[in-house]
Amino acid sequence: MAFAHKEAFCLMTYQSEDLTETEVLWNSRDGVTPFIISSRNGKQMRHINWSLDRCVPDFKPPAGMRIFVNATEDLVRDELAAYVEKIFVDHGGGYWATREEAYAALLPGWLHAGDEPWIVESRG
């Protein structure tokens, strides 16, 4: 089966730089994934052992497993709102007069036309 992206529907391993955390995530889509993500504990993790990624389009992730999905406004809303708030607290709003203006201006970049990867936990 041919996909547009090499990491489409792959089980991919990420590991923290201090080697204390390793996690396998599933890419539930035919889309790109980040090279670096945050672990559940906030540590920076890198995609490792690329040659061992396995394409499993019909994989059924168990409950609690983190997976890549396409970003939607519902998924990014809280994190984007917190980011906008930080812009206003740290920089007085930067380029924007209101939080609503900043949110509306930043949202398209966070969604990247619906192709941006987002990490969620599987419900099983």
N, C-alpha and C positions, 0 to 999 in steps of 0.2 A: 504494500500500500504506500503510495507516495504522498508526502505532506509538504507544505511550503517551508516549514522550518525543521531543522535537524532535531530540535528538542521537543517536537510535537509529541504529546501523550507519553513523555518519558518519565520514568522514575529516576530521580536525580539526587545525588548525595552532596550535602553541604557540611562544612566542618569549620569550627572556630579556629582562629589562629593559634590559640594556646592548646589546641587539640582536646579540650575538655568536653566539647559538645559536637556531636555528629547527628545529622538528621537526614532522612530520605523524604523528599517531597515529590508529589506527582504533579506534572503539568497536564491539567485536564483539557487542554486546548491545543490547537495548531497555531501557536504564537511563541514569541521569544520570551525568555526568562532572564532575570538579572543574574549577573555573575556574583554579586554580593547581596546578602540579605541579613536581617537581624534574627537572631535566635529567639526562642520564647523568653529567654532571660535577658535579652537586649545585647548580647554579644554579636560582633560582626562575624558572619560566616561566609566562606567562599565555596563556590561550586567546585568540587574536586572530582578526580577520576572520570573525566568526561567520556573516556572510551568505554566505561562500564555502564553508562546510561542505557536503560532498556526501554524501548518503545512498547507500551502496553495500552493500546487504545480502549480495551474493554475492562481495564482495571477497576476494581470496586474498592475505593479507599475505606479502611476501617474508621470508625468514629474516633475523632480526635486527631487524625492524621492531617497535617497541613498540606494544602494543595494550592496550585496556581489556578486562578480563574481570571476572566476578563473583568477589569474594573468597571463598576457602575457608580452612579452618583450615590445610591443608597449605601454602597460599601465604603466609599471614600469620605462621605459627609463629615463624620465626627473628626477624623484625622485632619482633613482639610480645614475645618472650622478652627481646630486647635492651632494649626499652622498660621491661619489668618490672624487669630488672636495674638499669637507671638509676634507677628509683624507689627501689630498695633502697639503692643506693650513695649517691644524693644526699639521700634523705629517710628513710632507715631503714625503708622499706616503706610509709610513709604510712598509709593506712587498713588495710592488710593485715598479718597476722602472718607469712604465708609467701608465697614467690614463686608457689607453686601456687595459693593462694587469689587472689592478684592476677591471675594469668593467667586463671583461670576467670571472675573477675568482669569483666575487661576484654574478653574474647573476643567476647561478643555484640555489643558496640558496634563492634568492628573488622569484624565480618561484616555487621552491619545486616540481619539476616534473609536473608543471601545476596544482597542487592542492592548491597552496597558495591562500588564500582569498585576494581580493583587493576590495576597495570600489569605486564605480562610481555612478554618478547621472543618473537616468533613463531619457530617452528622451520621455517617455510616449507612 
